[in-house]
Structure formats: C-alpha cells, structure tokens
Amino acid sequence: VALFRNQKIDVLQSAYKNRERKHYGRFTKPYYKDRTVFVVSRDRNDIFDISDLDGKIVAAPKGWAYESFLLENYPEIHLLSVGNMAQAFDAVIKKKADAVIELSAVARYRMKKHFLEDLKITGWFNQYDNNRQKALRILVRKDWPVFHAMLEKALETVTPGDIAVLEQKWLGKGALDSGENMNLTPDEEIFLRNHPVIRVANELDWPPFDFVENGRPTGFAIDYARLLARTIGVDLEFVNGHTWSQLLEMGRQNQVDLFPGLWKSSERETFLTFTRSYVELVKVLATRKDLKQVETLSDMKGKTIAMPHGYTLTEAIMNENPGFDYMLVDNPQEGLKQVSLGKADGFVGSLGIINYLIKKHFLDNVTVVAEVQLDHSLPLYMAVRKDMAPLASILDKAMDHVSTGQYQEIVEKWIGSMAIGREGPGNLTRREKEYLEEKKQLVLSVQAENLPFESVDEKGQYTGIVADFYRSMEEKLGLPMDIVPCNSFQEAETMLAKGRCDMISMVGQNAADGKTYRVTEPYVEYPLVIATGSKAIYINSLDEIAEKKIGVSRNAWFFDQLTAWYPHIEFQAVDSLEQGLSKVQSEELFAVVDMAPKIGFYIQEKQMVDLKISGELPYDVPLRGGIAGREKILLTVFEKTVNSLDKAEKKEIFQSWITLKYQQDFDYSLLWKILLVLGIIGVFFLYRHISVARYNVELAGLNKKLTRANKKLETISYMDGLTGIPNRRNFDAVLKKEWHRCRRNRGFLTVIMIDIDYFKRYNDLYGHLAGDDCLKRVAALIDEVPGRPGDFVARYGGEEFVIVLPDTDRNGAELIAGKILSDVRKLEIVHEDSDVSRWLTVSIGVACVVPGKKNSSMKLVEAADQALYRAKEAGRNQFRAAEQPGRFGRF
C-alpha cells in the first residue's frame, strides 16, 4: 500500500474499500464478495459471535487489520501475535490459540491445500464486516482515470459462469452461501433488506433442541437456525427468560419473529406461518430398568405415565391413548426424574431428547423400551409471524442450500442416532420411510467395464469398489438393487433420461451441468497420483517435471481441470490409462496422472513391476451418484445413507477391494518357483557378501552411536535437566541471534523475566521434591504460553524463567505477561506460606527495545530484571514494564 501511494505500484488487485484509500486511488466495482469467519479446532464448539471469544486467545499476524481491530474494540480477547497466517493456523492446531480470523475463501483454500482436517470454519465476524460481505475490488492510481474505466468495462464482460470457474478452481466446494444465489423473489429480497435482525424465541429447558446453557441460547434447533441465518445473511436476536407458554403469547403479540423448533397444530397456524419440516423424531417410551414385562405402551395400563404439560406431543398421546394414568410435569427433564425416583412408571417423549437427558443427568436406571406409534407424525418445523410470511419461504430456500454434511454434523452433535435397533440412517422422515416402502427396488445404471471401481462379469455379478458401497447401501436401506450394465457413461445418461433407471452409480463432479439429473454429495474422494518408471525419484510437485511428457486419459473427468490447474504443462492425451502406463514402460512418456486406486489396480493387475507411484497431487477427485430429477426423495435418502457410514466402514469398503482382488488373482505357484530360483542364486552371493557387509555394518553402527552421543551431549548442554526446557546457556545464544536479526530488520525485541513468589518458603515448607515438581509444572505452563515458532522460553536459574519474543511490542508483551499471571494462578498450587495468596503466584518484569548501536542485549535483560524487582516491590503477583521509554521502545 505504501508503494502504491508513492506511485511505485500502479494497481492493487485485491483491496478493501475505505475512505482513506479513496483519497489516493480509484476503486472498481466488486469482483468477489465473501465473509470474515472464525477458524477453530474441529473438536471445539462452534463460534457464532465474537463475544464467544471473550477471555480466549486469537492468533493474528503482526500488523494485519484483524489485529488492530481486535485491539481497539475487543480488549477482553487475548491476542497471540504471529508472523503470518500459516503460523496463526498452526497455533490453533497446536492448541496455543483458540481461533483465527480470516476471509472465508482464504481459510478454505489454506485448509484444503495443506490438508488441515483438524480445523473448521464456523460463524461470521459480522461486526468486522459491518453486517455486509467484504467486497474485493481493484484499486487503480488516482491519476489513471482512463485505465480505471477500461478495467470497469473489462469487468462487465466477466460472466457469472467465469466467476464460477474461478471459484471452483481456487475455492472448491463449501463456500458459505448467501441470499445472492438462492433465487429470491423481489419481495423476499426487499424483506431481507428491511429485516437485517430477526428476533428468535429461545426456550429455557427443552434440551437438546432449544434451551439456555450458561446464559447462552444453545441446542439443535438453535444451531440450525444460526446456520440458516448465515446462509441468508441476517443476524439473530434471541428472546429468552420466558416460559414456553409466554413465548407463544409473545408470538401472538408480534414480539417474537421466529420459533426455531416446534410442532404444528391448528391453533398455532392461526398466528404463525410454518416452514417445511426439517427433522422428524422417533417417539418412545422410557421406563425404569427394574420395571418388568413392559414392551409396548399398552403394557402401561394401570401404571403412571409422566408427560410434559402444554406439549403438542402430550396432547396427541393423551387423545390417542385414553384410559391411562397420566402425570403432568413441567418439562421432559422433570418427567424422567420422576421415573428415576420411582414416582412415575414411564415417560413418553422424543428419542433424541430422552437420550440427551439420560446421558447428561446420569439417569442410569432409566432406559428406552419401545417406539410409540401415533396416527399422525410430529415433525419439527420452524415458524414465523403471519405478517412475516416471506421469511418462511426464504428459510425453505435456505434449507435447500444446507448440505447433508452440515445437517448431519448438527444431528451428531446434539442428538446422535435417532434410530431404534436399525443400522441404516436413523434420521429418515416418515415421508422418506414411506418412499422406501413403496419403491420396492432401486434400478441402478453401472458401467460394465470400469475396474477397479465397478464391473459386471459374465455371470452378471456386480463387483468393484463402488459396487461394494452400493451393496452396503442396499443392506442398510433394505432396498434391493436391479443392476443395468452400460457400455459407456453416455449410454447410462441416455437410460436415465428415458426413465429406464433411477440412478447412475458413478458420475464426475460437474457431470450433471445442464442435465436432467442431480449429482449427490461425494461418497468418496481419491487423490490424483503420478505413475513413473521404478527408477524415478519422489516427485513433490507436478511442476518439477513440467518439461517432461506427462500423459492423461482424454476421457478422464478431471482432464479439463488438470489442464486448467497447470496451464504451463502440455499434457499428452492418451486413449486409456492402460495405454498411458504402457507408454511409460516404453519411455514414450515420463509419467501418467490418474486416480490412485485406478493406477494401483492396473500396476497390480498387469504386473507392471517396473512402474510405481512416485508422487501425489494436492487434488482429490470426488465420486458421486447421479439421481434422476424426478427422484428428489431418493437424493436425500442417499446422502443420509452416505453420512451414516463411519470412517471404519468407508475404509473397509473403499480400501479392501483392491487387496482382496490382488490376493485372489495372483499366481502363487509361479511365485514359489521364482523364489526358489532366486534363493539358490542368492545363497552364493549372500555368503560372499556377508563377510564384507558385517564389517561395514559394524563400522557404520559405531559411527552412528558416536554421532548420536555427540548430539545428545550437545542437547544436554543446552537444556535444563530438571524442567526439560532450554537453559541459561541456550538463552544467551538465542538472545544474541535475535538481537542481530531484529536490529537488521528494525523490529521490536522483548524480554520477559519471571520469578516464582516466595519460592524459598515453598521449598522449606513442602520439601525439595515438591519444589522440583512445582518448577516443572510452572516451566511447562510458561513454555506453552507464547506460541509462535520464533518465541523462546528458558530457565534462567533457580526459580527464574525468561522469555524472548522477537517482533513483539508492548501490546503483545502485556498480553503474554497477563496470561502467564492468570494461568499460573489457575494451576492452584497451594502455597500456605505466601504473603500474596494461598495459591502459588509469580512476578514478572518486561522490557522491549528496537535494537540499535546505542543499546545492547545485556542492557535489555537488565531492564527486564529491574522491572521484575519493581513488580516484587509493588506487592508481587503482577507485572511491571521497564522505564526509560527513550531507550527501550514503547515501554
């Protein structure tokens, strides 16, 4: 930006628009819009708002806009300053930070490229984006109006299709959807503009769907509502602190806009407009485990059944099952509690709710015994005020944009399996179950010869990797398959278009563009790999062999994408993978690119022992099903089935087939003959070789031992034997190196000195063994706090520790010092002879400087030590910064 302002750069190709930049540049119209999101570890809860990060650590690259924005507006958030975004992501993976803030597209690209499967994108930092998607624009020099106008005209020629190609190439699938691509009507668009905030009813105690925990709205329905809100680009304001009856009344009085989860009734339809249902729960009977001979609801005659007051399910159960002794309770939790205490004999409710409450409240003596059938199903809906009907249709469209994976993630988080005694997907709606009962069989079009994925042999047997997947699907759904073999993919498409089959077993990622069928979510993805001769060395990137001849099957789904990813490589089209591998053998080609299982299969099947897989591309090819447009329900059933497979099942299906095939087809008699001949020849050479090799091995072993001993000795000399962290000698060497580096780069260098308060008293009171253990625990804690690869922690001597923080100014140092004080207290190491606290505490001194000719590294250490002394004089359990601001930077 500085170079641009000085007109040493003419164009900034990706810039955010603000008032300051408008003074020295001209912005084009936006060419891409995206949202700023939170990136967190996959095993932690979602972040829906910046307030969820209060007291947490956010990793941010030094000098980035995110850093200054958080410092100015959210002082309660601890910042971990890092050198770049790669280090920020690494800090979250290593649990040194709780979150990273980044543009969604950038985060997705980085996660995909570097296989960061332990991370996930969650929430929208709408305060930073000012409730609007960030728009990327081109910034042109102020004195170049003609060129600016030319760019504007050029941008007008870029079609949505062009943008889609770029997004697919660089971002892949999974962008946060927005209302812009949901085909909203003009009335719906106007509604969203006029209603940026939606008030949502939040129940107090309906777990796991809608309840309050630690003062925050949470649950399945709440998470789903938040996901839809992100999709359509609105904020949610939760209305809680009221009973369910009070919330319904507030809906009648137009004081609540949206109910995220409720059942439909004729009375509620008088003041609410309902969306389509988004989940149907199994209704079950739960009893005490010691209650014998109860297998159905009818067995509860003469016994007491607890039911929650005011629930639609309660009304339906009581109307359809009169003559039972019902006990009305305030909520499901109270009902199950009455059963557990023996004051009621049973409770009827939704399986997901009962499973959640039994697990959360350790009701070990309560169990689910039977499913309860009702004349009418009770699916869960969302509902909006009657005068906000456009919102209902908008939410319906947003539900279409929620992927099966996103939906399933929420189901697994809050409900788990919603099935009783079945292995298939447990979250099928009644409509989907009825569809399967009426369907009778699935007509599946497959390619007759496409091993290792699928094939139909002479006996009509359907075999292959994909075949095993569909066989598993057939078993889980109880839906028999009728296999229709085709000679080509085009023939399969024709059969589907003419209604002769329901589904194509295997299609490419974009195969359905402009077609009459829809592609499913991937049921598996395979990497592209590079096959070469066996003498080739490992290939890290295709760019390494860009000048060599590389073959790709002209009929491969990924052919066009591969040429787009590597426009500088001239790929050689071959008729088939087998032909390409043969050309590699004859050295007409150096390499062939294809999917891993296909290359592996051909090398094994054709016994091409002179070939091998020498590298992997950072791209995966997804395998999907293609389902006829008329079979909309089949699409959702298929994707739920895919998501019901755990990793172990997928691994068994997709990895075992090739191994089994190899074992079945290999000629073991030939193998033994070869081994026998090789054995006879080898004995002679082995005997001759042993005498020479033994001496070489012994010599090499001695050299290795000597090298390891020297390295171990060197390591020991730089490490503290008690705490396992670097020692004073190591610190002196690192400080000297960082001093020269920061002086060269004119960056800040910070030293933090830490001393355990009244440690001598601790040793005298608890003994030296306890003192050693205390030092180890404090050292381990301090070593984890800074977090960046360049940060350095050492034991300075006795109970003193020291930290070196390159490129860290006062703000960053204060955050680190404050976190150390807090975290040491949280260790709760009892210190009864301390004048400060009953818990062990530390005192800290901080000094910071931009290294130059007039100062030295030793003076920096002295300044930190003096600051530490002042912290002790002031009462300990605190930190102080070095004085002398003229000599020691901003401190």
URGIKA-V791625 format. One record per pair of residues at least 6 apart in sequence whose C-alpha atoms are under 6 Angstrom apart, sorted by the first residue. I is the first residue (numbers start at 0). J is the second residue. Records with the same first field share a line. If there is no record, write none. Layout:
# URGIKA-V791625
I=J ; J
This chain:
# URGIKA-V791625
2=8
9=140
10=138 ; 139
11=137 ; 138
12=137
13=135 ; 136 ; 137
14=135 ; 136
15=135
23=141
24=138 ; 139 ; 140 ; 141
25=138 ; 139 ; 141
26=137 ; 138
27=136 ; 137 ; 151
29=134 ; 135 ; 136
31=134 ; 135
32=132 ; 133 ; 134
33=132 ; 133
34=102 ; 103 ; 132 ; 133
35=101 ; 102 ; 103 ; 123 ; 124
36=100 ; 101 ; 102 ; 103 ; 122 ; 123 ; 124
37=99 ; 100 ; 120 ; 121 ; 122
38=98 ; 99 ; 119 ; 120
39=98 ; 118 ; 119
40=117 ; 118
41=117 ; 118 ; 119
45=121
46=121 ; 122
47=122
53=75 ; 76
54=75 ; 76
55=76 ; 77
56=77 ; 78 ; 96 ; 97
57=78 ; 79 ; 96 ; 97 ; 98 ; 99
58=78 ; 79 ; 87 ; 96 ; 99
59=66 ; 80 ; 81
60=80 ; 81 ; 82 ; 83 ; 84
61=80 ; 81 ; 82
81=787
90=96
91=97 ; 98
95=786
108=170
176=230
177=230 ; 231
178=231
187=389
195=233
196=233 ; 234 ; 235
197=235 ; 236
198=235 ; 236 ; 237 ; 255 ; 256
199=236 ; 237 ; 238 ; 256 ; 257 ; 258
200=238 ; 258
201=238 ; 239
202=209 ; 210
203=210 ; 211
204=210
207=218 ; 352 ; 413
208=218 ; 219 ; 220
209=218 ; 220
210=216 ; 217
211=217
219=413
220=259 ; 260
227=397
249=255
251=270
256=383 ; 384
257=382 ; 383
258=381 ; 382
259=381
260=379 ; 380 ; 381
261=379 ; 380
262=379 ; 380
270=385
271=382 ; 383 ; 384 ; 385
272=382 ; 383 ; 385
273=381 ; 382
274=381 ; 382 ; 391
276=378 ; 379 ; 380
278=378 ; 379
279=378 ; 379 ; 428
280=349
281=349 ; 350
282=348 ; 349 ; 350 ; 370 ; 371
283=347 ; 348 ; 350 ; 369 ; 370 ; 371
284=346 ; 347 ; 367 ; 368 ; 369
285=345 ; 346 ; 366 ; 367 ; 368
286=344 ; 345 ; 365 ; 366
287=364 ; 365
288=364 ; 365
295=369
300=323
303=324 ; 325 ; 343 ; 344
304=325 ; 326 ; 344 ; 345 ; 346
305=325 ; 326 ; 327 ; 334 ; 346
306=313 ; 327 ; 328
307=327 ; 328 ; 329 ; 330 ; 331
308=327 ; 328 ; 329
328=334
337=343
338=344 ; 345
351=414
416=425
417=425 ; 426
418=425
423=475 ; 476
424=640 ; 643
440=478 ; 479 ; 480
441=480
442=480 ; 481 ; 500 ; 501
443=482 ; 483 ; 500 ; 502 ; 503
444=483 ; 484 ; 491 ; 503
445=484 ; 485 ; 504
446=484 ; 485 ; 486
447=454 ; 455 ; 484 ; 485 ; 486
448=454
451=463
452=463 ; 464 ; 465
453=462 ; 463 ; 465 ; 466
454=461 ; 462
455=461
464=653 ; 656
473=479
485=491
501=627
502=625 ; 626
503=624 ; 625
504=624
505=623 ; 624
506=623 ; 624
507=556
515=628
516=626 ; 627 ; 628
517=625 ; 626
518=624 ; 625
519=623 ; 624
521=621 ; 622 ; 623
522=623
523=621 ; 622
524=619 ; 620 ; 621 ; 622
525=619 ; 620
526=594 ; 595 ; 618 ; 619
527=593 ; 594 ; 595 ; 616
528=592 ; 593 ; 595 ; 614 ; 615 ; 616
529=591 ; 592 ; 612 ; 613 ; 614 ; 615
530=590 ; 591 ; 611 ; 612 ; 613
531=590 ; 610 ; 611
532=609 ; 610
533=609 ; 610 ; 611
537=613 ; 614
538=613 ; 614
545=568
548=588 ; 589
549=570 ; 571 ; 589 ; 590 ; 591
550=570 ; 571 ; 572 ; 591
551=572 ; 573 ; 591 ; 592
552=572 ; 573 ; 574 ; 575 ; 576
553=572 ; 573
573=579
582=588
583=589
717=725 ; 726 ; 729
718=724 ; 725 ; 726
719=725 ; 726
722=775
724=793
725=793
726=793 ; 794
727=795
742=850 ; 851
746=806 ; 849
747=806 ; 807 ; 808 ; 848 ; 849
748=805 ; 806 ; 847 ; 848
749=803 ; 804 ; 846 ; 847
750=802 ; 803 ; 845 ; 846
751=801 ; 802 ; 844 ; 845
752=800 ; 801 ; 843 ; 844 ; 863
753=799 ; 800 ; 842 ; 843
754=798 ; 799 ; 841 ; 842
755=798 ; 841
756=840 ; 841
762=770
782=792
790=803 ; 804
791=802 ; 803
792=801 ; 802
793=800 ; 801
794=800
795=801
824=840
827=838
828=838 ; 839
829=837 ; 838
830=837 ; 838 ; 839
831=837
840=876
841=876
842=875 ; 876 ; 877 ; 878
843=867 ; 878
844=863 ; 866 ; 867 ; 878 ; 879 ; 880
845=863 ; 880 ; 881
846=862 ; 863 ; 880 ; 881
847=887 ; 888
848=887 ; 888
862=881
866=879 ; 880 ; 881
870=878 ; 879
881=890
884=890
